[in-house]
Amino acid sequence: MKMLRWLQIAAATAAVALSVGIANADAQDFTIAVVPDTQNYSDVTLPQPRGEATFIQQMQYLADQKDQKNIAFVSFVGDLIQHGDGQFRIAPKDGAPGPHTVMDTRGEWDIANRAVSILGRSGVPFGMVPGNHDYDNYSWWSEDGGPGASRPLSGGRAWNLYFGPASRHFAGKAWYGGASDNGLNSFQTFQGDGRTFLHLSLEMDPPVSALNWAQTVLDAHPGLPVIVTTHEWLAPSKTGETKRGDSTANLFAGTDHLSPDQVWDRFIRKNPMIFMVLSGHAYLPAVDGVSLGENLRIDTNDAGHPVYQVLQDYQANTVGPDGQAGSANGGGGWLRFITFDTARRKMHFHTYSPLLDRYAGQDEEATFGVPAHYSDFELDFPPQLVEGQRTSGR
C-alpha cells in the first residue's frame, strides 16, 4: 500500500484517539509476538539439529523476554512442520541415480512439540493455526512411485494430537477458550493494559463451518477488540501491491473452503471489533539467501473502522550468523513483535532474529530487499482499541 494511504488512515485514527483524551498515566505498554512459518526448522530433510536449535532459540527468547517486553500473547501463523502426517519420499539429490529415500514425519512433529513446550512452560498465552503443510495428507503418496501431494487438503489427526484443544499445550488453560468440532479453529483471550482481547485462530482458507463457529465466538464476546490469525491472507509484493492470497482453488478444490477475499466479505468486514489479521504462507524466491515475505494492507470495515492486515513469512531467508546464504535453515530465526504503546496510542511493528541478534528495517535498511517500513513501522490505535472498555476499572 502506498505511504500516502497509510498516512491518511493514520490521521483519521489519530483524530479518534484525540477525541477521547490522553491515555491514563498508569497505562502499561505490552507486546504481542508473532511466530512466522517454522516448517524449515522442523523439516527432517534439512540440516538438523540446526533447524531445531533455531526453533528452540526462538521459543526460549520469547520465554526469557516475557517480563521485559511484557509479552501478553504469542500467535503462530501456521506451517509448524513441513510434510504433514505419515511417510513421504524424497528423490536423490541433484538428480543422482538411485531409489527415493523413505522418510517419516513424526520427527518433525516432535521437533515442533519440543520447541513449543518451552513457550508453554513460560505461562504466556498463545494461539496456533494449521497451515497447508500441517494437514494430514499434505505429502501423502497419491500413486505408486510418488511422491505426490494429495488434494484437496484435509485431516487434522496429527495436528490435534500435538496442538489440538486436548493437547497439553491448551487443555485446562484459563486463557484457552475452546475450539471448533474439528479442532483446527480455536480462540483465546489475553490481557493488555487491563483490557481483555479476543484472539481467533482460524484454519487455512477457513470453510463456511469455521466462519459460522467463529461468529458464535464473537457474538458471545461483544465489545472485545479482536485479532484474527490465519495462515494465508496477503501476498508479498515489491511493487506496493497488497493483493490477498489466491491458493484456495489449488489446495482445497471441490470444498467449501473460502479464499481470503471471500473471508473478508463474509466475515471480517462485517464484525466491527476485528482490527487486525495476521498471516504467513506467502514469500518470494530468495536471492542470495534473502527473500521478501512481508506486506501490509489496510481496509475499512462496514463500521468505517480500519482493519490492519499484516504478512510476515521469512521461511526462504537462509542467511545465518556468518552472513552467508545457506548457513541457516529457512527462516533465519526472524520473529515479529507488535508493541502497544498505550501512552502514545501507537502500535510499533518490529522484526528481530535471536539467531542473528539483529533487527530488520532499522536506519532505513532494506533487510529483506524492500523498503524498511515493511519491517519496522508504526500504526495508530484503531477505534476498536480506543473505544474498547478496560476490565481493570482504570
VEXPALO-429689 format. One record per residue (C-alpha): x, y, z. Coordinates in nm, 4 decimals, decimal comma. Layout:
# residues N
         c1         c2         c3
          X          Y          Z
...
//
This chain:
# residues 394
         c1         c2         c3
     0,0000     0,0000     0,0000
     0,1320     0,3407    -0,0848
     0,2615     0,5518     0,2010
     0,0057     0,8243     0,1271
    -0,2784     0,5860     0,2039
    -0,1079     0,4854     0,5287
    -0,0816     0,8495     0,6335
    -0,4458     0,9192     0,5505
    -0,5681     0,6342     0,7676
    -0,3225     0,7195     1,0418
    -0,4556     1,0742     1,0519
    -0,8137     0,9527     1,0749
    -0,7443     0,7140     1,3602
    -0,5334     0,9719     1,5407
    -0,8310     1,2078     1,5359
    -1,0414     0,9439     1,7078
    -0,7716     0,8901     1,9687
    -0,7523     1,2602     2,0456
    -1,1272     1,2816     2,0857
    -1,1167     1,0546     2,3913
    -0,8304     1,2377     2,5600
    -0,4836     1,1471     2,6736
    -0,4142     0,7929     2,7976
    -0,4077     0,7338     3,1717
    -0,0769     0,7957     3,3434
    -0,0689     0,4364     3,4693
    -0,1151     0,2849     3,1226
     0,1193    -0,0050     3,0585
     0,2809    -0,0994     2,7280
     0,2524    -0,4616     2,6199
     0,3689    -0,6756     2,3293
     0,2246    -0,9405     2,1010
     0,4780    -1,1703     1,9361
     0,4170    -1,3394     1,6013
     0,5955    -1,6626     1,5074
     0,6174    -1,6911     1,1262
     0,6257    -2,0247     0,9409
     0,8622    -2,2624     1,1211
     0,8444    -2,5520     0,8719
     1,2125    -2,5357     0,7750
     1,3229    -2,5605     1,1364
     1,1192    -2,8803     1,1771
     1,1985    -3,0302     0,8360
     1,3861    -3,3591     0,8812
     1,5241    -3,3364     0,5254
     1,7105    -3,0123     0,6052
     2,0191    -2,9776     0,8264
     1,9430    -3,0926     1,1799
     1,9774    -3,0221     1,4652
     2,0497    -2,6786     1,3199
     1,6845    -2,6085     1,2395
     1,5521    -2,7403     1,5686
     1,8108    -2,5346     1,7571
     1,6815    -2,2185     1,5861
     1,3203    -2,3050     1,6727
     1,4183    -2,3707     2,0351
     1,6165    -2,0472     2,0475
     1,3119    -1,8520     1,9284
     1,0881    -2,0059     2,1935
     1,3461    -1,9575     2,4688
     1,3867    -1,5942     2,3671
     1,0120    -1,5366     2,3988
     1,0069    -1,7070     2,7381
     1,3073    -1,5064     2,8591
     1,1593    -1,1773     2,7327
     0,8178    -1,2369     2,8880
     0,8608    -0,9760     3,1589
     1,0961    -0,7297     2,9924
     0,8785    -0,6946     2,6832
     0,5577    -0,7593     2,8782
     0,4568    -1,0229     2,6236
     0,0813    -1,0615     2,6536
     0,0270    -1,3111     2,3727
     0,2068    -1,5114     2,1030
     0,0482    -1,6042     1,7693
     0,1780    -1,8797     1,5398
     0,0752    -1,8236     1,1773
     0,0937    -2,1911     1,0719
     0,3133    -2,4389     0,8843
     0,4638    -2,5658     1,2071
     0,6075    -2,8623     1,0181
     0,6888    -2,9444     0,6559
     0,5389    -3,2737     0,5436
     0,2006    -3,3313     0,7086
     0,1365    -3,6731     0,8583
     0,2754    -4,0140     0,7640
     0,5522    -4,1258     0,5320
     0,6848    -3,9360     0,2341
     0,9626    -3,9878    -0,0191
     1,2441    -3,7675    -0,1391
     1,4436    -3,8099    -0,4577
     1,8248    -3,8375    -0,4659
     1,9967    -3,5012    -0,4628
     2,0991    -3,3298    -0,7845
     1,9230    -3,5902    -0,9981
     2,1637    -3,8642    -0,8995
     2,0530    -4,2188    -0,9828
     1,9125    -4,4401    -0,7124
     1,5951    -4,5055    -0,5194
     1,3909    -4,2490    -0,3291
     1,4516    -4,2223     0,0448
     1,1521    -4,3015     0,2640
     1,1037    -4,0502     0,5441
     0,8598    -4,0278     0,8345
     0,7063    -3,7064     0,9660
     0,6883    -3,7973     1,3333
     1,0302    -3,6445     1,3852
     0,9028    -3,3123     1,2515
     0,6058    -3,3034     1,4874
     0,8338    -3,3957     1,7761
     1,0730    -3,1112     1,6921
     0,7874    -2,8607     1,6889
     0,6400    -3,0056     2,0056
     0,9678    -2,9830     2,1957
     1,0194    -2,6217     2,0910
     0,6639    -2,5052     2,1617
     0,6786    -2,6729     2,5045
     0,9373    -2,4142     2,6092
     0,6887    -2,1357     2,5410
     0,4130    -2,3349     2,7087
     0,6107    -2,3616     3,0318
     0,6541    -1,9824     3,0397
     0,2847    -1,9261     3,1026
     0,2422    -1,6834     2,8115
    -0,0943    -1,7351     2,6346
    -0,0619    -1,8357     2,2700
    -0,2659    -1,9461     1,9707
    -0,1806    -2,1691     1,6735
    -0,3309    -2,2196     1,3289
    -0,2610    -2,5018     1,0826
    -0,1008    -2,4137     0,7517
    -0,1171    -2,6194     0,4339
     0,1910    -2,8201     0,5371
     0,0223    -2,9201     0,8644
    -0,2730    -3,1056     0,7091
    -0,2514    -3,4828     0,7302
    -0,2413    -3,5534     0,3585
    -0,0046    -3,2760     0,2503
     0,2674    -3,5239     0,1485
     0,0735    -3,8481     0,1199
     0,1675    -4,0621    -0,1782
    -0,1000    -4,0263    -0,4434
     0,0232    -4,3122    -0,6600
     0,2887    -4,5795    -0,6798
     0,6280    -4,4284    -0,7379
     0,5290    -4,0957    -0,5744
     0,5883    -3,8679    -0,4103
     0,2765    -3,6728    -0,4793
     0,0641    -3,4444    -0,2649
    -0,2981    -3,5405    -0,2177
    -0,5670    -3,2811    -0,2861
    -0,7807    -3,1320    -0,1530
    -0,6002    -3,0872     0,1741
    -0,7850    -3,2466     0,4632
    -0,7422    -3,4077     0,8002
    -0,6090    -3,2804     1,1290
    -0,5276    -3,6031     1,3130
    -0,1620    -3,5198     1,3712
    -0,2356    -3,1523     1,4361
    -0,4895    -3,2358     1,7034
    -0,2634    -3,4921     1,8647
     0,0172    -3,2394     1,9112
    -0,1523    -2,8981     1,9116
    -0,5269    -2,9566     1,9382
    -0,7577    -2,8469     2,2214
    -0,6908    -3,1619     2,4244
    -0,3118    -3,1339     2,3930
    -0,1054    -3,0455     2,6963
    -0,0393    -2,7024     2,5464
    -0,4023    -2,5941     2,5817
    -0,6030    -2,8331     2,7975
    -0,7007    -2,6680     3,1250
    -0,5532    -2,3285     3,0379
    -0,7767    -2,0460     3,1621
    -0,6921    -1,8317     2,8600
    -0,7850    -2,1028     2,6083
    -1,1497    -2,0510     2,5221
    -1,2269    -2,3553     2,3094
    -1,2160    -2,4977     1,9592
    -1,4365    -2,5906     1,6667
    -1,5513    -2,9506     1,6265
    -1,2554    -3,0425     1,4050
    -1,0041    -2,8839     1,6424
    -0,8486    -2,6696     1,3690
    -1,0036    -2,3415     1,4838
    -0,9783    -2,2020     1,8352
    -0,9976    -1,8854     2,0389
    -0,8014    -1,7358     2,3233
    -0,8294    -1,4326     2,5483
    -0,5471    -1,2281     2,6940
    -0,4928    -0,9097     2,8898
    -0,3192    -0,5962     2,7673
    -0,3101    -0,2798     2,9771
    -0,6045    -0,4070     3,1807
    -0,8169    -0,4699     2,8731
    -0,9330    -0,8110     2,7565
    -0,8544    -0,9017     2,3956
    -1,0003    -1,1861     2,1917
    -0,7827    -1,3819     1,9504
    -0,9300    -1,6055     1,6805
    -0,7105    -1,8795     1,5337
    -0,8661    -1,9818     1,2006
    -0,7599    -2,2724     0,9819
    -0,6203    -2,2005     0,6365
    -0,8775    -2,0561     0,3948
    -1,1466    -2,1393     0,6523
    -1,4592    -2,3206     0,5320
    -1,8103    -2,1936     0,5944
    -1,8432    -2,4103     0,9056
    -1,5352    -2,2469     1,0583
    -1,6716    -1,8987     0,9984
    -2,0072    -1,9980     1,1460
    -1,8254    -2,1227     1,4548
    -1,6136    -1,8066     1,4718
    -1,9231    -1,5900     1,4548
    -2,0681    -1,7617     1,7612
    -1,7450    -1,6837     1,9463
    -1,7605    -1,3158     1,8543
    -2,1292    -1,2954     1,9421
    -2,0511    -1,4401     2,2860
    -1,7791    -1,1771     2,3491
    -1,9313    -0,8430     2,2447
    -1,7197    -0,5332     2,2787
    -1,3812    -0,7059     2,2905
    -1,1156    -0,5948     2,0401
    -1,0363    -0,8905     1,8130
    -0,7231    -1,0145     1,6360
    -0,7559    -1,2890     1,3743
    -0,4672    -1,5140     1,2744
    -0,4941    -1,7395     0,9707
    -0,2245    -1,8968     0,7564
    -0,2988    -1,7432     0,4150
    -0,4092    -1,3839     0,3735
    -0,1734    -1,1454     0,1922
     0,0691    -1,1978    -0,0943
     0,4117    -1,0271    -0,0812
     0,4909    -0,7605    -0,3359
     0,7867    -0,5477    -0,4326
     0,5669    -0,3027    -0,6203
     0,3484    -0,1819    -0,3344
     0,0552    -0,4018    -0,4319
    -0,1421    -0,5553    -0,1464
    -0,3320    -0,8390    -0,3060
    -0,4740    -1,1137    -0,0911
    -0,3704    -1,4754    -0,1383
    -0,5260    -1,6973    -0,4032
    -0,4159    -2,0582    -0,3464
    -0,7573    -2,1789    -0,2289
    -0,8612    -2,3305    -0,5611
    -0,5385    -2,5293    -0,5797
    -0,5250    -2,6574    -0,2226
    -0,8942    -2,7013    -0,1419
    -1,0597    -2,7610    -0,4800
    -1,4098    -2,9036    -0,4553
    -1,4619    -2,7985    -0,0938
    -1,6338    -2,5025     0,0691
    -1,3058    -2,3521     0,1883
    -1,3083    -1,9787     0,1210
    -1,0407    -1,7553    -0,0258
    -0,9113    -1,4611     0,1795
    -1,1203    -1,2202    -0,0303
    -1,4310    -1,4268     0,0438
    -1,3476    -1,4432     0,4141
    -1,3103    -1,0652     0,4152
    -1,6501    -1,0122     0,2549
    -1,8378    -1,2768     0,4514
    -1,6833    -1,2344     0,7939
    -1,4051    -0,9848     0,8655
    -1,5647    -0,6680     0,7310
    -1,8980    -0,7439     0,8981
    -1,7551    -0,7679     1,2504
    -1,6620    -0,4190     1,3683
    -1,4323    -0,5185     1,6557
    -1,1828    -0,7079     1,4374
    -0,8901    -0,4693     1,3998
    -0,6065    -0,6925     1,2787
    -0,5428    -1,0002     1,0628
    -0,2053    -1,1765     1,0922
    -0,0779    -1,4270     0,8359
     0,2208    -1,6090     0,6868
     0,2415    -1,8614     0,3986
     0,3480    -1,6278     0,1159
     0,7002    -1,5294     0,0141
     0,9114    -1,4658    -0,2943
     1,2053    -1,6866    -0,4004
     1,5267    -1,5926    -0,2264
     1,8146    -1,4141    -0,3947
     2,1453    -1,4787    -0,2167
     1,9504    -1,6129     0,0793
     1,7260    -1,3076     0,1109
     1,3516    -1,3244     0,0442
     1,0568    -1,0879     0,0592
     0,7768    -1,2149     0,2785
     0,6218    -0,9016     0,4263
     0,3264    -0,6833     0,3396
     0,0674    -0,4515     0,4907
    -0,2843    -0,3803     0,3760
    -0,5425    -0,1557     0,5423
    -0,9116    -0,1753     0,4545
    -1,2147    -0,0130     0,6111
    -1,4811    -0,2423     0,7537
    -1,8558    -0,1883     0,7361
    -1,8436     0,0175     1,0551
    -1,5938     0,2551     0,8966
    -1,3002     0,1333     1,1069
    -0,9590     0,0320     0,9670
    -0,8526    -0,3316     0,9715
    -0,4751    -0,3812     0,9670
    -0,3686    -0,6898     0,7685
    -0,0059    -0,7908     0,8134
     0,2053    -1,0570     0,6406
     0,5222    -1,1978     0,7933
     0,6864    -1,5015     0,6317
     1,0641    -1,5382     0,6454
     1,0914    -1,9061     0,5545
     1,3078    -1,8506     0,2443
     1,5702    -1,6463     0,4284
     1,8784    -1,8615     0,4842
     2,1419    -1,6070     0,5842
     2,2909    -1,7251     0,9131
     2,5158    -1,5698     1,1787
     2,8146    -1,5835     0,9430
     2,6311    -1,3646     0,6914
     2,6336    -1,6329     0,4234
     2,3333    -1,7642     0,2312
     2,2511    -2,1230     0,3190
     2,4079    -2,1107     0,6650
     2,0682    -2,1135     0,8406
     1,7590    -2,3236     0,7879
     1,4949    -2,1182     0,6080
     1,3539    -1,8591     0,8438
     1,6749    -1,7250     0,9883
     1,5224    -1,7017     1,3358
     1,3151    -1,3949     1,2460
     1,0213    -1,3039     1,4709
     0,7669    -1,0229     1,4532
     0,6796    -0,8094     1,7551
     0,3907    -0,5663     1,7959
     0,4383    -0,3312     2,0902
     0,1278    -0,1446     2,2020
     0,2400     0,1986     2,3226
    -0,0591     0,2910     2,5355
     0,0559     0,6443     2,6168
     0,1088     0,7410     2,2529
    -0,1700     0,5126     2,1251
     0,0631     0,3594     1,8694
     0,1408     0,0036     1,7643
     0,5067    -0,0467     1,6795
     0,5705    -0,3414     1,4460
     0,9324    -0,4545     1,4528
     1,1256    -0,7601     1,3400
     1,4071    -0,9332     1,5281
     1,6091    -1,2535     1,4994
     1,7581    -1,4003     1,8188
     1,9685    -1,6251     1,5939
     2,1320    -1,3241     1,4294
     2,0822    -1,0792     1,7201
     1,9684    -0,8308     1,4608
     1,6696    -0,6037     1,3968
     1,5305    -0,5680     1,0448
     1,4408    -0,2399     0,8805
     1,6265    -0,0108     1,1178
     1,8052     0,3013     0,9947
     1,6211     0,2646     0,6621
     1,7941    -0,0667     0,5906
     1,6068    -0,2780     0,3345
     1,6806    -0,6015     0,5212
     1,4613    -0,8198     0,3011
     1,5110    -0,6321    -0,0230
     1,2150    -0,3988     0,0255
     1,1745    -0,0583     0,1911
     1,2447    -0,0565     0,5629
     0,8869     0,0315     0,6558
     0,7747    -0,3237     0,5759
     0,9898    -0,4490     0,8641
     0,9681    -0,1634     1,1134
     0,6674     0,0687     1,1213
     0,4020     0,2255     1,3414
     0,0241     0,2338     1,3148
    -0,2230     0,4313     1,5213
    -0,4545     0,2594     1,7644
    -0,7716     0,1996     1,5633
    -1,1146     0,2934     1,7025
    -1,1691    -0,0701     1,8056
    -0,8986    -0,0163     2,0702
    -0,9711     0,3423     2,1607
    -1,3368     0,2661     2,2193
    -1,2751    -0,0654     2,3997
    -1,3517    -0,0986     2,7676
    -1,0851    -0,1972     3,0187
    -1,1648    -0,4738     3,2617
    -0,9477    -0,3465     3,5463
    -1,1581    -0,0408     3,6226
    -0,8843     0,2100     3,5455
//
